[in-house]
Amino acid sequence: MIRIAKQATQDGTFTVYLGNRPVAWGLTSHAADALIQRLLRP
């Protein structure tokens, strides 16, 4: 299974990673969480 992670950046936004690859950046915490939930759905 590929690891999905949210990481804070220096400018206060968040980046979402699939494995080692960033798939979205410049997100609010809420938007990053929503994206992660969408990616986890079967």
Secondary structure as the mmCIF struct_conf table of DSSP 4:
data_model
#
loop_
_struct_conf.conf_type_id
_struct_conf.id
_struct_conf.beg_label_comp_id
_struct_conf.beg_label_asym_id
_struct_conf.beg_label_seq_id
_struct_conf.end_label_comp_id
_struct_conf.end_label_asym_id
_struct_conf.end_label_seq_id
STRN STRN1 ILE A 4 ALA A 8
TURN_TY1_P TURN_TY1_P1 GLN A 10 ASP A 11
BEND BEND1 GLY A 12 GLY A 12
STRN STRN2 PHE A 14 LEU A 18
TURN_TY1_P TURN_TY1_P2 GLY A 19 ASN A 20
STRN STRN3 ARG A 21 LEU A 27
HELX_RH_AL_P HELX_RH_AL_P1 SER A 29 LEU A 40
#
